[in-house]
Amino acid sequence: MVRLISDSELTASSVVANRTMNRERGLSGVNSYARELGFDPAGWLRERGAAPGWLDLCSGEGRALAEAARLLPAAAELTGVDLVGPLAPPPAAAVPGNLRLVTAALADWAPQRSYDLITCVHGLHYLGDQLGVIARAASWLAPDGRFAAHFDPDSVRRPDGSGAARAVVAALRAAGFEYRARRHLLLLDGGRPVELPFEYAGADPAAGPNYTGQPAVGSYYRGRAGL
Ligand SMILES: C[S@@+](CC[C@H](N)C(=O)[O-])C[C@H]1O[C@@H](n2cnc3c(N)ncnc32)[C@H](O)[C@@H]1O
């Protein structure tokens, strides 16, 4: 029987405090958001008008946001949230005025506004209640906004240890998400309230490496209504 821990215990565990994580992706190029997401976030935001908003969950060093802030109009609002602040923070004078990096656990944080673009690049792998964050992010999205996140359905399990991938992907699709299995990318176009038929039971910090090769978290859920 797997010992499940709470999300507050998880944030102090070695799987989340893993120093070898790639936290430094830039906006474009080899190690980048554009490459991982399959679209250029700044180009996408530029078409949204003079004051687009981008929220990046698990933003790491915030490099992609900082690079985008320099390319987008001054009225753009870019927000990054990460459990750990930048390990190599730039001097304050070098931080663009329209960029805000928040140090917080996602389970304890909510924005004050809606966003045109919400991304989570290889961040869900380290969260316990991944489905809770996905549902909350959908509600923070503008009516014509886009959510894009890397998601590994195999990381979602039932309390007896069996996999819940198929049921979870089916429920996400029923809620309007698209799942691109080859890229492990979950997408939603258009903000909306999302209620998924799963109840969070806890996290397994010792689930082992996922498809990225890095140690990741197992997320355990009880299905509601026979799922
Ligand atoms: C693999 S890194 C990706 C960082 C960034 N998205 C990138 O691609 O460069 C995963 C990030 O998730 C953050 N993280 C892990 N658990 C978190 C939590 N509960 N709340 C917020 N951020 C978290 C880690 O601190 C880490 O910076």
Ligand as a Chemical Component Dictionary entry (heavy atoms), coordinates in Angstrom:
data_LIG
# 
_chem_comp.id                   LIG 
_chem_comp.type                 NON-POLYMER 
_chem_comp.pdbx_formal_charge   0 
_chem_comp.three_letter_code    LIG 
# 
loop_
_chem_comp_atom.comp_id 
_chem_comp_atom.atom_id 
_chem_comp_atom.alt_atom_id 
_chem_comp_atom.type_symbol 
_chem_comp_atom.charge 
_chem_comp_atom.model_Cartn_x 
_chem_comp_atom.model_Cartn_y 
_chem_comp_atom.model_Cartn_z 
_chem_comp_atom.pdbx_ordinal 
LIG C1  C1  C 0  10.863 21.378 -14.178 1  
LIG S1  S1  S 1  10.671 22.944 -13.433 2  
LIG C2  C2  C 0  9.993  23.875 -14.799 3  
LIG C3  C3  C 0  10.217 25.354 -14.657 4  
LIG C4  C4  C 0  9.830  26.208 -15.860 5  
LIG N1  N1  N 0  8.439  26.007 -16.221 6  
LIG C5  C5  C 0  10.722 25.902 -17.033 7  
LIG O1  O1  O 0  10.298 25.127 -17.920 8  
LIG O2  O2  O -1 11.851 26.411 -17.081 9  
LIG C6  C6  C 0  9.273  22.696 -12.353 10 
LIG C7  C7  C 0  9.006  23.844 -11.426 11 
LIG O3  O3  O 0  7.834  23.564 -10.649 12 
LIG C8  C8  C 0  7.978  24.216 -9.403  13 
LIG N2  N2  N 0  7.019  23.665 -8.427  14 
LIG C9  C9  C 0  7.026  22.419 -7.896  15 
LIG N3  N3  N 0  6.004  22.292 -7.022  16 
LIG C10 C10 C 0  5.343  23.470 -7.003  17 
LIG C11 C11 C 0  4.198  23.949 -6.307  18 
LIG N4  N4  N 0  3.525  23.174 -5.435  19 
LIG N5  N5  N 0  3.775  25.218 -6.526  20 
LIG C12 C12 C 0  4.453  26.025 -7.415  21 
LIG N6  N6  N 0  5.551  25.620 -8.108  22 
LIG C13 C13 C 0  5.982  24.360 -7.907  23 
LIG C14 C14 C 0  9.442  23.942 -9.050  24 
LIG O4  O4  O 0  9.925  24.820 -8.048  25 
LIG C15 C15 C 0  10.105 24.133 -10.418 26 
LIG O5  O5  O 0  10.572 25.463 -10.573 27 
# 
loop_
_chem_comp_bond.comp_id 
_chem_comp_bond.atom_id_1 
_chem_comp_bond.atom_id_2 
_chem_comp_bond.value_order 
_chem_comp_bond.pdbx_ordinal 
LIG C1  S1  SING 1  
LIG S1  C2  SING 2  
LIG S1  C6  SING 3  
LIG C2  C3  SING 4  
LIG C3  C4  SING 5  
LIG C4  N1  SING 6  
LIG C4  C5  SING 7  
LIG C5  O1  DOUB 8  
LIG C5  O2  SING 9  
LIG C6  C7  SING 10 
LIG C7  O3  SING 11 
LIG C7  C15 SING 12 
LIG O3  C8  SING 13 
LIG C8  N2  SING 14 
LIG C8  C14 SING 15 
LIG N2  C9  SING 16 
LIG N2  C13 SING 17 
LIG C9  N3  DOUB 18 
LIG N3  C10 SING 19 
LIG C10 C11 SING 20 
LIG C10 C13 DOUB 21 
LIG C11 N4  SING 22 
LIG C11 N5  DOUB 23 
LIG N5  C12 SING 24 
LIG C12 N6  DOUB 25 
LIG N6  C13 SING 26 
LIG C14 O4  SING 27 
LIG C14 C15 SING 28 
LIG C15 O5  SING 29 
# 
